[in-house]
Amino acid sequence: MTDVLRLPDRTLTFSPGRPLVMGIVNTGPDSFSDAVRRTALAAQLEHALALVADGADLIDVGGESGVTYTSATAADVEIARVVPLVERLTSEGVLVSVDTWKPAVARAAVAAGAAIINDVSGLRDLALVDVAAATGAGLVVMHTRVAPKQAGFPEYRGGVVADVLAFLRERCARAVQRGVAEQQLLVDPGPDFAKRPQESVDVLRALAFLRAELGRPVLAAVSRKYFLGAINGRDPQDRLAGTLAAVAHAAAAGAAILRVHDVAGVVDFLGTQRVLAGAEDVGTFDADDERLKWIHSAG
């Protein structure tokens, strides 16, 4: 199965086993996973471009954390946080998505050059769908049964996987009815969103099934998530090993895009995996570079 995503100025074609890597840049002050807060535009731009240099194929810019211990950010404040960075990144030729559930923020970010709207609300406000329909921006449809910035764990009496499938089918159909082309849609099963850790694991185990049933490219947002903490007992900044395991699983299940914080580690992991699997060879390297062979003591 070859997945295609149509954007305003390009079409992305996803090859099996070669997911794109989406680097994360948070511009707000309350991210759950960032030990370093980057509130100045220069620092945000430097970090984003470093992620691109590390191998990120696109950058996801967010101005509000999904944590439930802070209140929702006013749309004008969020716009002021994300639009300058979107403008700077797109001027550098970087493919950008905007992580927001607010139509006004999505509209401003797309006008500034963002090509994808990454909505973590499950299309709760259909005015956001209209932004994608009017602009041709890609649209991420994510599963959640709880409103943004609200905590809660519904009882999935029919099973969480069945609920994810039914919800995403219905929301994708609703987007198409409002003028979004099917090829503009990505789906995200929403690990950690309105799900207990075991429910997130159940959904990720069914990722290949969900991809086949929904027929749309899958965005796997597994980086530093709570379910990894539940498995390994690690704080968010110490979840790289767990993240890489989740990345390996998502890539094998056919995920088209991996949303991650540790871009360099994920890119190295995926590249090594492809070489060991025989999909690629070692390639060109400097055989005279002693740095590749030995650890040299500073003393």
SULQUIMO-V277364 format. One record per run of one state. SS is the DSSP state (a for helix, b for strand, c for the rest). FROM is the first residue (numbers start at 1). TO is the last residue. If there is no record, write none. Layout:
# SULQUIMO-V277364
[[SS;FROM;TO] [SS;FROM;TO]]
This chain:
# SULQUIMO-V277364
[[c;1;2] [b;3;6] [c;7;10] [b;11;15] [c;16;17] [b;18;18] [c;19;19] [b;20;26] [c;27;40] [a;41;53] [c;54;57] [b;58;62] [c;63;74] [a;75;91] [c;92;95] [b;96;99] [c;100;102] [a;103;111] [c;112;115] [b;116;119] [c;120;125] [a;126;135] [c;136;137] [b;138;142] [c;143;159] [a;160;177] [c;178;181] [a;182;184] [b;185;188] [c;189;196] [a;197;205] [c;206;206] [a;207;214] [c;215;216] [b;217;220] [c;221;225] [a;226;232] [c;233;235] [a;236;238] [c;239;239] [a;240;252] [c;253;256] [b;257;260] [c;261;262] [a;263;276] [c;277;289] [a;290;292] [c;293;299]]
